[in-house]
Amino acid sequence: MVSHKNIDKICIFIIIIALIGTILFMNADKFGVQSIVDEDAESYAGTEHFTANDLDGEWSTDSATIITCSGSDITISGNGAYAYDGSVYISNGGYYVISGTLDDGFIDVDAYSSSKIWIMLDNLDITCSDNACFRVDQADKVFLTLAGGSVNTFTDSDSISEEAENDGTNGTIYAHDDLTINGSGTLNINGNYYHGIKAKDDLTITGGTINISAAQDGIHVNNDFATANAVIGITSGDDGIHADDSVYIESGTLTINECYEGIEASTIEVAGGDITVYPSDDGFNANGIDSSMGMGGGGFGGGRGGFAGMNESGNTSDPDASAEASDSGKASGRPEMEASADMPEEAENSTASAGDGTKGRAEFSAAGTENGSEHGAGFNPADMQSDTEDSTDSEEDECYILISGGNVTIINENGNDADGLDSNKDIYITGGNIYISLNGNGSNNAIDFGSENGGVAEISGGTIVAAGGYNMAEAFDSTSAQASIFYVYSNGAEAGTRVTLEDSAGNALIDKEVDASFTALTISCPEMQVGESYILYIGDEAEEITLEEMSASYGDAQSSGFGGTMNWGGMQSGENFGGRGGHGGMGGRGGKMGRFGENSSDGTESGETVTDGTESGERPELPEEFSVGDGERPELEAQSGETQMNHMHGQGGGFDRSQMNEFEDTADTTTSTKKEVTAEEWLWIGISLIAAIGAIIFAKIYRR
């Protein structure tokens, strides 16, 4: 065989090109090359909360498969779906529009693991006696769109079939994979069995009006929950919203009229919107750090024993603890079918194209209770640890509440041992308007952070009025960038007492009627400055206060609790308290509140004028500078999901979660910058090596 005279040069050229291609691929970002990624893919690890498809609730239905339901009769025009035994099955990716009524059936999505599926609900009413009304057994991601002007209703029963129970089904909407709900219509969910919406991966809601009534959690998510632009009302027997990982609220309206805890997750972020919660326990609970004391629901001493694993219907079994269906069968429990003369052509085609029916997914842990959310009889705090991660890992320790915008209202008039904002580690307030009212009895703390875990509570923006009990109350940390007042009022203020803070010119900076009785009060707003004087009115009593530090504490009682930055109280001297204690200790400064008719703390006699020129006992006219709701529960009426809530001042602009690193009390603050080689990059390296080896073999053959 005669070789080409330039074969050596050709081989060298091929090797050089292969090596250059590999180097360019691995460093494409440095050269300004942007790779095309599927942000909706389950494997995508980006940090964005919403994708373009999440926000698109008006996609075209021109090529969609049309499904019309009438009782148990189902008509399908198009491909990718079929009907069986009064239910609808969607087995391929694509677009679908469903309308009508199912008397006793459900919609089941069971497609390829790479499938993207868009389903528009256009006045669909489903009642199901033994399963979820809408379930996702397998897909990459499903978009459930509420058609404009439509009213859709899902109602399940108080029991489910054995097949559904074996799959762990425990929601009126139940999804094994990522689910997005968007659009501008209305969806009513009547969850008689367990949760209203249960998502085992991520759940995103970006539109529509969604009204939920559930025996247990209104929304329960195993991973992350994010919402914007939607109107959501939830009445639940347990948590209003529970996510094992994170909850992020960007805008819209969320009203939880009845619940045990309002929002529970490892991390809770509010960037905007109107949020109103009426809990019987905690309002917000960031539970990201496991505690040896076992406070699954945020309460000291741990647990929600009152539920004892029983829902309203009397079922004592916990569906969350049911075993996942095996990979060898359909999770939905429907029978394996063969094509027959009675089956529609669409069913035959889709069955043939659906693969071998082995839709693999991670097994559900039969022993778990999903991070301690549903506590049954014999609850053990140790069971709350992750099945796959050591609770001491840094990722497990991420735990905080961050409010950077919007309006947050939490009212609990009858709770006992409840908290408004409860974090097992940090609380950050950087903007928004926050109003918390808990009764002053027991250990009802408006703000409770994990000082025992090295946590801090810092405020750098926004306006807050937080009233509750003083027994174990905690003030904002002195490292805060915005001034605050923590006031302890052992005499107690009755429900309906008005709290007003005026500056030295008589301008009302804060003016709020507090719903429940209270013995401790925390207030802060951007106008408050260290070194300035203010008058604090609590009902008909007033005290002139000069802020001498960023986190100033006043009052006439001491805490019997422990932990936290209890920098108030101190030794009594005459009518005042003095001194300032360190972290975790007593101390602080405070002037005893002067009662009208008695000597006030500034030495003026009853009837003498005070700094604003008004007679003692009179209240100046106050502008409506601050009002975060009047305490009345709004009526949950169906309204347009397109309503955008205007964010209040200071809403999260520019907050970088990485900034929280400076607050961490850790010994090692360094981070590795080593770039990990991905599987795809290893693939290209392998291809390049194969090409190089091939070139060498090619050269040797032609040399012979």
TORKEDO-392839 format. One record per residue (C-alpha): residue number from 0; residue in one letter; y, z, x. Coordinates in pm, whole numbers, plus 50000, padded with zeros to 5 digits. Example, Ala and Ser with C-alpha at 12.3 -4.5 7.8 and 13.67 -1.06 7.14 Angstrom:
<pts>
PT   drenlo   vofi      c2      c3      c1
PT        0      a   49550   50780   51230
PT        1      s   49894   50714   51367
</pts>
This chain:
<pts>
PT   drenlo   vofi      c2      c3      c1
PT        0      m   50000   50000   50000
PT        1      v   50340   49904   50136
PT        2      s   50612   50162   50089
PT        3      h   50975   50079   50027
PT        4      k   51182   50100   50342
PT        5      n   51429   50339   50173
PT        6      i   51170   50562   50007
PT        7      d   51266   50863   50223
PT        8      k   51629   50833   50117
PT        9      i   51528   50793   49752
PT       10      c   51317   51110   49761
PT       11      i   51588   51310   49934
PT       12      f   51838   51187   49675
PT       13      i   51610   51296   49387
PT       14      i   51563   51643   49537
PT       15      i   51937   51687   49592
PT       16      i   52016   51579   49235
PT       17      a   51755   51822   49097
PT       18      l   51896   52113   49298
PT       19      i   52257   52030   49204
PT       20      g   52161   52006   48838
PT       21      t   51998   52350   48850
PT       22      i   52301   52508   49020
PT       23      l   52543   52350   48772
PT       24      f   52335   52464   48475
PT       25      m   52316   52824   48592
PT       26      n   52692   52835   48659
PT       27      a   52814   52613   48376
PT       28      d   53055   52875   48243
PT       29      k   53237   52887   48577
PT       30      f   53307   52516   48549
PT       31      g   53441   52538   48194
PT       32      v   53127   52398   48029
PT       33      q   53059   52557   47691
PT       34      s   52704   52569   47568
PT       35      i   52629   52503   47203
PT       36      v   52474   52810   47042
PT       37      d   52355   52890   46693
PT       38      e   52557   53199   46598
PT       39      d   52346   53242   46284
PT       40      a   52020   53255   46477
PT       41      e   51842   53588   46469
PT       42      s   51813   53575   46848
PT       43      y   52189   53533   46894
PT       44      a   52334   53836   47073
PT       45      g   52707   53773   47030
PT       46      t   52954   54045   46935
PT       47      e   53122   53868   46644
PT       48      h   53080   54038   46310
PT       49      f   53104   53721   46098
PT       50      t   53006   53358   46158
PT       51      a   53160   53051   45996
PT       52      n   52862   53025   45762
PT       53      d   52896   53391   45666
PT       54      l   53252   53325   45550
PT       55      d   53179   52993   45376
PT       56      g   53117   53076   45011
PT       57      e   53208   52730   44881
PT       58      w   52953   52501   45045
PT       59      s   52872   52165   44882
PT       60      t   52586   52154   44633
PT       61      d   52564   51772   44625
PT       62      s   52225   51755   44799
PT       63      a   52094   52092   44680
PT       64      t   51765   52147   44497
PT       65      i   51847   52254   44140
PT       66      i   51636   52531   43987
PT       67      t   51677   52620   43618
PT       68      c   51501   52926   43471
PT       69      s   51430   52999   43106
PT       70      g   51215   53303   43037
PT       71      s   50895   53216   43224
PT       72      d   50963   52841   43233
PT       73      i   51112   52706   43557
PT       74      t   51236   52352   43617
PT       75      i   51287   52231   43974
PT       76      s   51472   51913   44071
PT       77      g   51440   51852   44444
PT       78      n   51224   51958   44735
PT       79      g   51145   52279   44918
PT       80      a   51068   52504   44619
PT       81      y   50799   52552   44358
PT       82      a   50723   52776   44062
PT       83      y   50420   52995   44007
PT       84      d   50343   53257   43744
PT       85      g   50702   53289   43626
PT       86      s   50857   53325   43973
PT       87      v   51042   53093   44213
PT       88      y   50920   53035   44569
PT       89      i   51137   52872   44836
PT       90      s   50937   52755   45137
PT       91      n   51170   52527   45335
PT       92      g   51518   52541   45479
PT       93      g   51802   52377   45291
PT       94      y   52031   52426   44991
PT       95      y   51936   52555   44646
PT       96      v   52119   52634   44321
PT       97      i   51951   52871   44075
PT       98      s   52064   52951   43720
PT       99      g   51923   53080   43391
PT      100      t   51702   53377   43305
PT      101      l   51371   53511   43440
PT      102      d   51218   53756   43192
PT      103      d   50968   53904   43439
PT      104      g   50971   53733   43775
PT      105      f   51144   53712   44111
PT      106      i   51277   53475   44375
PT      107      d   51079   53473   44697
PT      108      v   51195   53310   45021
PT      109      d   50902   53253   45256
PT      110      a   50980   52975   45502
PT      111      y   50954   52907   45875
PT      112      s   51099   53167   46110
PT      113      s   51359   52910   46220
PT      114      s   51472   52817   45866
PT      115      k   51831   52852   45746
PT      116      i   51846   52874   45368
PT      117      w   52149   52860   45135
PT      118      i   52098   52982   44777
PT      119      m   52374   52972   44518
PT      120      l   52342   53198   44214
PT      121      d   52515   53045   43912
PT      122      n   52479   53283   43616
PT      123      l   52128   53401   43699
PT      124      d   51971   53700   43522
PT      125      i   51643   53837   43662
PT      126      t   51431   54125   43536
PT      127      c   51122   54216   43736
PT      128      s   50869   54482   43638
PT      129      d   50671   54518   43963
PT      130      n   50863   54374   44259
PT      131      a   51204   54309   44408
PT      132      c   51409   54066   44203
PT      133      f   51508   53876   44516
PT      134      r   51308   53900   44836
PT      135      v   51310   53735   45178
PT      136      d   50966   53741   45336
PT      137      q   51054   53511   45621
PT      138      a   51341   53291   45736
PT      139      d   51582   53291   46025
PT      140      k   51877   53366   45794
PT      141      v   51946   53345   45422
PT      142      f   52290   53294   45263
PT      143      l   52307   53421   44905
PT      144      t   52621   53274   44750
PT      145      l   52775   53392   44421
PT      146      a   52920   53088   44244
PT      147      g   53283   53117   44138
PT      148      g   53317   53259   43786
PT      149      s   52947   53342   43760
PT      150      v   52797   53676   43657
PT      151      n   52451   53740   43800
PT      152      t   52229   54040   43727
PT      153      f   51918   54176   43903
PT      154      t   51723   54458   43737
PT      155      d   51398   54604   43870
PT      156      s   51157   54861   43725
PT      157      d   51090   55221   43827
PT      158      s   50755   55116   43976
PT      159      i   50614   54828   44182
PT      160      s   50282   54655   44232
PT      161      e   50031   54763   44493
PT      162      e   50094   54446   44692
PT      163      a   50468   54508   44702
PT      164      e   50416   54872   44791
PT      165      n   50189   54775   45081
PT      166      d   50467   54550   45209
PT      167      g   50708   54843   45203
PT      168      t   50920   54682   44932
PT      169      n   51188   54932   44830
PT      170      g   51492   54744   44709
PT      171      t   51603   54535   44414
PT      172      i   51706   54288   44685
PT      173      y   51463   54316   44975
PT      174      a   51491   54115   45298
PT      175      h   51274   54115   45608
PT      176      d   51526   53895   45791
PT      177      d   51903   53850   45820
PT      178      l   52082   53821   45487
PT      179      t   52441   53726   45400
PT      180      i   52600   53761   45055
PT      181      n   52920   53564   44999
PT      182      g   53107   53361   44737
PT      183      s   53348   53470   44464
PT      184      g   53127   53549   44164
PT      185      t   52982   53880   44044
PT      186      l   52643   54035   44120
PT      187      n   52520   54339   43925
PT      188      i   52226   54524   44082
PT      189      n   52031   54784   43882
PT      190      g   51800   54954   44130
PT      191      n   51568   55168   43921
PT      192      y   51292   55195   44181
PT      193      y   51463   55282   44510
PT      194      h   51746   55114   44705
PT      195      g   51983   54860   44557
PT      196      i   51983   54630   44863
PT      197      k   51738   54683   45148
PT      198      a   51770   54468   45462
PT      199      k   51528   54523   45748
PT      200      d   51748   54324   45987
PT      201      d   52124   54264   45949
PT      202      l   52317   54251   45622
PT      203      t   52657   54085   45589
PT      204      i   52874   54075   45276
PT      205      t   53186   53857   45290
PT      206      g   53281   53797   44930
PT      207      g   53215   53845   44563
PT      208      t   53219   54147   44335
PT      209      i   52901   54350   44380
PT      210      n   52824   54643   44149
PT      211      i   52525   54856   44248
PT      212      s   52345   55139   44071
PT      213      a   52050   55271   44271
PT      214      a   51803   55559   44253
PT      215      q   51832   55607   44629
PT      216      d   52069   55424   44871
PT      217      g   52303   55167   44729
PT      218      i   52275   54962   45050
PT      219      h   52017   55041   45318
PT      220      v   52008   54838   45642
PT      221      n   51775   54886   45937
PT      222      n   52014   54723   46184
PT      223      d   52384   54635   46131
PT      224      f   52595   54611   45816
PT      225      a   52930   54431   45810
PT      226      t   53159   54346   45518
PT      227      a   53492   54177   45454
PT      228      n   53678   54036   45152
PT      229      a   53427   54172   44900
PT      230      v   53468   54416   44610
PT      231      i   53177   54661   44621
PT      232      g   53111   54950   44378
PT      233      i   52811   55171   44439
PT      234      t   52659   55458   44244
PT      235      s   52360   55596   44429
PT      236      g   52120   55888   44429
PT      237      d   52138   55921   44807
PT      238      d   52363   55738   45056
PT      239      g   52614   55487   44931
PT      240      i   52568   55280   45248
PT      241      h   52315   55358   45521
PT      242      a   52260   55159   45841
PT      243      d   52041   55268   46128
PT      244      d   52275   55105   46378
PT      245      s   52632   55021   46275
PT      246      v   52864   54982   45977
PT      247      y   53175   54765   46013
PT      248      i   53433   54723   45735
PT      249      e   53709   54471   45797
PT      250      s   53871   54425   45455
PT      251      g   53805   54426   45082
PT      252      t   53744   54714   44843
PT      253      l   53459   54966   44859
PT      254      t   53432   55232   44588
PT      255      i   53140   55477   44592
PT      256      n   53171   55677   44272
PT      257      e   52863   55894   44315
PT      258      c   52639   55957   44617
PT      259      y   52495   56222   44848
PT      260      e   52663   56085   45161
PT      261      g   52910   55800   45144
PT      262      i   52852   55599   45462
PT      263      e   52592   55688   45724
PT      264      a   52521   55504   46052
PT      265      s   52513   55557   46426
PT      266      t   52859   55404   46452
PT      267      i   53111   55351   46171
PT      268      e   53416   55128   46216
PT      269      v   53688   55068   45957
PT      270      a   53945   54803   46049
PT      271      g   54095   54752   45703
PT      272      g   54039   54746   45329
PT      273      d   54044   55014   45060
PT      274      i   53756   55264   45080
PT      275      t   53713   55544   44825
PT      276      v   53416   55782   44835
PT      277      y   53317   56069   44604
PT      278      p   53020   56231   44786
PT      279      s   52836   56554   44719
PT      280      d   52788   56593   45096
PT      281      d   52956   56408   45385
PT      282      g   53198   56123   45334
PT      283      f   53132   55943   45666
PT      284      n   52842   56052   45887
PT      285      a   52798   55903   46235
PT      286      n   52451   56030   46322
PT      287      g   52384   55836   46642
PT      288      i   52283   56137   46850
PT      289      d   51966   56323   46766
PT      290      s   52020   56698   46749
PT      291      s   51767   56970   46809
PT      292      m   51921   57141   46508
PT      293      g   51805   56849   46294
PT      294      m   52108   56742   46094
PT      295      g   51982   56421   45944
PT      296      g   52249   56413   45680
PT      297      g   52515   56582   45887
PT      298      g   52456   56930   45749
PT      299      f   52393   57215   45992
PT      300      g   52034   57326   45983
PT      301      g   51919   56979   45894
PT      302      g   51781   56775   45620
PT      303      r   51815   56698   45255
PT      304      g   51527   56908   45134
PT      305      g   51645   56889   44778
PT      306      f   51521   56535   44749
PT      307      a   51170   56624   44869
PT      308      g   51085   56257   44887
PT      309      m   51114   56210   44512
PT      310      n   51329   55951   44343
PT      311      e   51470   55968   43994
PT      312      s   51158   55822   43839
PT      313      g   50945   56099   43984
PT      314      n   50773   55889   44251
PT      315      t   50681   56117   44538
PT      316      s   50579   55845   44781
PT      317      d   50836   55701   45017
PT      318      p   50822   55321   45016
PT      319      d   50998   55319   45352
PT      320      a   50686   55476   45496
PT      321      s   50449   55221   45348
PT      322      a   50260   55003   45590
PT      323      e   50384   54650   45651
PT      324      a   50154   54373   45534
PT      325      s   49943   54230   45815
PT      326      d   50030   53905   45989
PT      327      s   49729   53737   45839
PT      328      g   49857   53736   45483
PT      329      k   50166   53684   45269
PT      330      a   50381   53991   45248
PT      331      s   50479   53916   44892
PT      332      g   50120   53961   44779
PT      333      r   50101   53636   44587
PT      334      p   49757   53474   44582
PT      335      e   49665   53193   44815
PT      336      m   49671   52874   44610
PT      337      e   49500   52541   44631
PT      338      a   49649   52224   44492
PT      339      s   49535   52160   44139
PT      340      a   49614   51931   43854
PT      341      d   49818   52207   43691
PT      342      m   50045   52251   43990
PT      343      p   50371   52054   44004
PT      344      e   50400   51787   44270
PT      345      e   50675   51985   44439
PT      346      a   50441   52281   44475
PT      347      e   50169   52070   44633
PT      348      n   50412   51916   44882
PT      349      s   50576   52242   44980
PT      350      t   50244   52424   45009
PT      351      a   50116   52157   45241
PT      352      s   50427   52171   45456
PT      353      a   50458   52546   45474
PT      354      g   50219   52583   45764
PT      355      d   49911   52799   45778
PT      356      g   50065   53089   45594
PT      357      t   50063   53325   45891
PT      358      k   50421   53443   45899
PT      359      g   50418   53698   46180
PT      360      r   50667   53985   46192
PT      361      a   50686   54330   46341
PT      362      e   50463   54587   46179
PT      363      f   50641   54850   45974
PT      364      s   50584   55202   46095
PT      365      a   50376   55390   45842
PT      366      a   50492   55722   45981
PT      367      g   50866   55674   45986
PT      368      t   51136   55771   45741
PT      369      e   51397   55531   45881
PT      370      n   51605   55752   46107
PT      371      g   51590   56049   45875
PT      372      s   51760   55889   45577
PT      373      e   51495   55974   45321
PT      374      h   51387   56327   45389
PT      375      g   51070   56431   45220
PT      376      a   50876   56752   45198
PT      377      g   50785   56884   45541
PT      378      f   51070   56697   45711
PT      379      n   51063   56741   46087
PT      380      p   51386   56673   46281
PT      381      a   51179   56531   46565
PT      382      d   51068   56250   46334
PT      383      m   51423   56115   46341
PT      384      q   51380   55979   46694
PT      385      s   51348   55606   46733
PT      386      d   51000   55458   46735
PT      387      t   51085   55233   47029
PT      388      e   51358   55406   47225
PT      389      d   51386   55743   47391
PT      390      s   51661   55935   47214
PT      391      t   51814   56018   47552
PT      392      d   51881   55652   47634
PT      393      s   52247   55556   47662
PT      394      e   52214   55305   47378
PT      395      e   52081   55579   47151
PT      396      d   52378   55797   47239
PT      397      e   52640   55556   47103
PT      398      c   52787   55755   46819
PT      399      y   53140   55749   46681
PT      400      i   53369   55698   46384
PT      401      l   53660   55461   46450
PT      402      i   53929   55404   46188
PT      403      s   54189   55151   46297
PT      404      g   54330   55031   45965
PT      405      g   54306   55026   45588
PT      406      n   54302   55310   45336
PT      407      v   54023   55570   45345
PT      408      t   53995   55827   45064
PT      409      i   53720   56092   45058
PT      410      i   53715   56350   44777
PT      411      n   53448   56619   44740
PT      412      e   53557   56892   44500
PT      413      n   53223   57071   44461
PT      414      g   53039   57028   44791
PT      415      n   52898   57307   45005
PT      416      d   52855   57269   45383
PT      417      a   52999   56918   45358
PT      418      d   53227   56723   45591
PT      419      g   53481   56450   45532
PT      420      l   53450   56268   45865
PT      421      d   53138   56390   46045
PT      422      s   53035   56251   46383
PT      423      n   52766   56386   46610
PT      424      k   52992   56279   46894
PT      425      d   53336   56109   46875
PT      426      i   53605   56040   46616
PT      427      y   53891   55799   46692
PT      428      i   54184   55736   46459
PT      429      t   54407   55452   46578
PT      430      g   54559   55336   46249
PT      431      g   54532   55327   45872
PT      432      n   54594   55584   45599
PT      433      i   54332   55857   45561
PT      434      y   54313   56117   45286
PT      435      i   54034   56375   45276
PT      436      s   53999   56654   45022
PT      437      l   53709   56902   45026
PT      438      n   53713   57240   44856
PT      439      g   53800   57533   45079
PT      440      n   53480   57729   45021
PT      441      g   53199   57766   45272
PT      442      s   53181   57535   45572
PT      443      n   53343   57231   45417
PT      444      n   53517   57070   45713
PT      445      a   53752   56779   45665
PT      446      i   53696   56669   46026
PT      447      d   53383   56757   46223
PT      448      f   53301   56604   46562
PT      449      g   53029   56666   46820
PT      450      s   53207   56885   47072
PT      451      e   52868   57032   47157
PT      452      n   52765   56681   47267
PT      453      g   53079   56624   47473
PT      454      g   53252   56447   47186
PT      455      v   53624   56430   47115
PT      456      a   53844   56374   46811
PT      457      e   54154   56177   46907
PT      458      i   54435   56026   46705
PT      459      s   54672   55762   46840
PT      460      g   54800   55600   46521
PT      461      g   54785   55603   46144
PT      462      t   54856   55873   45886
PT      463      i   54611   56144   45787
PT      464      v   54603   56428   45536
PT      465      a   54271   56615   45567
PT      466      a   54217   56935   45368
PT      467      g   53908   57155   45350
PT      468      g   53770   57490   45464
PT      469      y   53871   57680   45779
PT      470      n   53544   57856   45853
PT      471      m   53419   57602   46110
PT      472      a   53713   57363   46115
PT      473      e   53813   57161   46420
PT      474      a   54149   57020   46524
PT      475      f   54227   56692   46699
PT      476      d   54191   56704   47075
PT      477      s   54495   56772   47292
PT      478      t   54432   56440   47471
PT      479      s   54548   56255   47156
PT      480      a   54839   56012   47190
PT      481      q   54984   56107   46848
PT      482      a   55098   56454   46745
PT      483      s   54913   56645   46474
PT      484      i   54935   56979   46296
PT      485      f   54630   57191   46220
PT      486      y   54717   57464   45969
PT      487      v   54492   57747   45856
PT      488      y   54586   57904   45524
PT      489      s   54357   58197   45450
PT      490      n   54520   58273   45113
PT      491      g   54394   57936   44995
PT      492      a   54571   57667   44799
PT      493      e   54456   57572   44452
PT      494      a   54346   57226   44350
PT      495      g   54644   57008   44276
PT      496      t   54869   57175   44538
PT      497      r   55126   56940   44684
PT      498      v   55159   56911   45063
PT      499      t   55483   56777   45209
PT      500      l   55604   56741   45566
PT      501      e   55977   56685   45618
PT      502      d   56166   56609   45934
PT      503      s   56484   56793   46031
PT      504      a   56695   56549   45828
PT      505      g   56500   56620   45510
PT      506      n   56305   56294   45509
PT      507      a   55952   56325   45372
PT      508      l   55704   56194   45627
PT      509      i   55399   56301   45427
PT      510      d   55381   56379   45056
PT      511      k   55043   56423   44892
PT      512      e   54894   56615   44602
PT      513      v   54559   56750   44719
PT      514      d   54274   56722   44468
PT      515      a   54057   57019   44569
PT      516      s   54137   57373   44678
PT      517      f   54167   57420   45056
PT      518      t   54214   57678   45332
PT      519      a   54265   57442   45627
PT      520      l   54486   57137   45663
PT      521      t   54521   56866   45926
PT      522      i   54815   56626   45908
PT      523      s   54949   56358   46139
PT      524      c   55168   56049   46122
PT      525      p   55336   55820   46377
PT      526      e   55680   55972   46315
PT      527      m   55576   56317   46441
PT      528      q   55704   56388   46791
PT      529      v   55653   56679   47030
PT      530      g   55970   56885   47061
PT      531      e   56095   56804   46710
PT      532      s   56120   57046   46417
PT      533      y   55966   56998   46074
PT      534      i   55923   57186   45748
PT      535      l   55573   57206   45604
PT      536      y   55553   57274   45231
PT      537      i   55226   57390   45077
PT      538      g   55298   57427   44710
PT      539      d   55592   57668   44675
PT      540      e   55564   57801   45027
PT      541      a   55727   57660   45337
PT      542      e   55733   57704   45712
PT      543      e   55958   57557   45976
PT      544      i   55750   57426   46265
PT      545      t   55861   57306   46607
PT      546      l   55590   57094   46768
PT      547      e   55535   57222   47120
PT      548      e   55218   57028   47198
PT      549      m   55034   56715   47089
PT      550      s   54769   56907   46895
PT      551      a   54959   57201   46746
PT      552      s   54784   57474   46549
PT      553      y   54933   57726   46310
PT      554      g   54815   57970   46049
PT      555      d   54704   58323   45973
PT      556      a   54327   58321   45998
PT      557      q   54060   58286   46262
PT      558      s   53741   58087   46246
PT      559      s   53402   58254   46232
PT      560      g   53244   57929   46345
PT      561      f   53173   57795   46690
PT      562      g   53216   57480   46895
PT      563      g   53502   57237   46894
PT      564      t   53857   57274   47008
PT      565      m   53941   57591   46820
PT      566      n   54284   57629   46979
PT      567      w   54437   57840   46709
PT      568      g   54455   58201   46600
PT      569      g   54531   58427   46892
PT      570      m   54669   58778   46908
PT      571      q   54900   58887   46633
PT      572      s   55249   58984   46739
PT      573      g   55469   59099   46455
PT      574      e   55460   58826   46194
PT      575      n   55357   58556   46440
PT      576      f   55057   58461   46647
PT      577      g   55091   58365   47011
PT      578      g   54910   58233   47311
PT      579      r   54693   57926   47346
PT      580      g   54323   57929   47409
PT      581      g   54118   57682   47603
PT      582      h   53849   57443   47485
PT      583      g   53608   57612   47249
PT      584      g   53795   57940   47241
PT      585      m   54045   58118   47024
PT      586      g   54413   58120   47097
PT      587      g   54687   57879   47006
PT      588      r   55023   57947   46854
PT      589      g   55119   57983   46497
PT      590      g   55382   58125   46274
PT      591      k   55283   58302   45958
PT      592      m   55391   58108   45654
PT      593      g   55694   58262   45490
PT      594      r   55661   58315   45117
PT      595      f   55960   58252   44899
PT      596      g   56095   58592   44793
PT      597      e   55989   58737   45130
PT      598      n   56123   58700   45481
PT      599      s   56044   58352   45605
PT      600      s   55925   58293   45959
PT      601      d   56265   58171   46078
PT      602      g   56430   58495   45972
PT      603      t   56620   58366   45673
PT      604      e   56629   58586   45367
PT      605      s   56509   58475   45028
PT      606      g   56774   58266   44864
PT      607      e   56940   58162   45190
PT      608      t   56968   57799   45279
PT      609      v   56719   57634   45514
PT      610      t   56771   57349   45755
PT      611      d   56783   57070   45497
PT      612      g   57057   57240   45297
PT      613      t   56851   57306   44987
PT      614      e   56826   57648   44830
PT      615      s   56516   57849   44907
PT      616      g   56250   57774   44653
PT      617      e   56377   57425   44573
PT      618      r   56208   57099   44666
PT      619      p   56412   56796   44768
PT      620      e   56355   56459   44606
PT      621      l   56091   56282   44811
PT      622      p   56046   55908   44862
PT      623      e   55695   55769   44828
PT      624      e   55639   55742   45201
PT      625      f   55271   55826   45193
PT      626      s   55027   55798   44910
PT      627      v   54662   55718   44969
PT      628      g   54545   55734   44610
PT      629      d   54606   55979   44332
PT      630      g   54254   56118   44322
PT      631      e   54162   55935   44005
PT      632      r   53846   55729   44015
PT      633      p   53914   55362   43959
PT      634      e   53728   55186   43684
PT      635      l   53475   54941   43824
PT      636      e   53567   54620   43649
PT      637      a   53445   54280   43754
PT      638      q   53723   54115   43947
PT      639      s   53768   53828   44181
PT      640      g   53591   53864   44511
PT      641      e   53868   53660   44669
PT      642      t   54097   53962   44662
PT      643      q   54224   54028   45012
PT      644      m   54341   54381   45085
PT      645      n   54656   54407   45292
PT      646      h   54594   54623   45594
PT      647      m   54817   54923   45643
PT      648      h   55025   54993   45950
PT      649      g   54845   55035   46278
PT      650      q   54528   54858   46166
PT      651      g   54314   54834   46470
PT      652      g   54527   54587   46655
PT      653      g   54397   54543   47003
PT      654      f   54148   54829   47001
PT      655      d   53887   54764   47265
PT      656      r   53562   54952   47225
PT      657      s   53532   54952   47603
PT      658      q   53838   55180   47612
PT      659      m   53619   55458   47481
PT      660      n   53450   55472   47822
PT      661      e   53748   55666   47955
PT      662      f   53672   55942   47706
PT      663      e   53306   55973   47801
PT      664      d   53218   56292   47986
PT      665      t   52956   56134   48209
PT      666      a   52889   56170   48577
PT      667      d   52833   55801   48646
PT      668      t   53099   55564   48509
PT      669      t   53004   55261   48718
PT      670      t   52853   54953   48558
PT      671      s   52638   54687   48716
PT      672      t   52777   54336   48743
PT      673      k   52450   54172   48839
PT      674      k   52379   53870   48619
PT      675      e   52033   53863   48469
PT      676      v   51855   53528   48473
PT      677      t   51759   53424   48122
PT      678      a   51429   53271   48016
PT      679      e   51601   52936   47960
PT      680      e   51745   52943   48312
PT      681      w   51400   53019   48456
PT      682      l   51272   52718   48261
PT      683      w   51528   52487   48421
PT      684      i   51452   52630   48764
PT      685      g   51086   52553   48704
PT      686      i   51164   52199   48590
PT      687      s   51375   52144   48902
PT      688      l   51097   52272   49127
PT      689      i   50844   52048   48954
PT      690      a   51079   51753   49001
PT      691      a   51115   51837   49370
PT      692      i   50739   51870   49416
PT      693      g   50689   51543   49230
PT      694      a   50937   51373   49459
PT      695      i   50753   51499   49766
PT      696      i   50416   51380   49630
PT      697      f   50575   51047   49541
PT      698      a   50703   51012   49897
PT      699      k   50364   51089   50052
PT      700      i   50188   50835   49831
PT      701      y   50429   50560   49927
PT      702      r   50402   50644   50298
PT      703      r   50028   50564   50299
</pts>
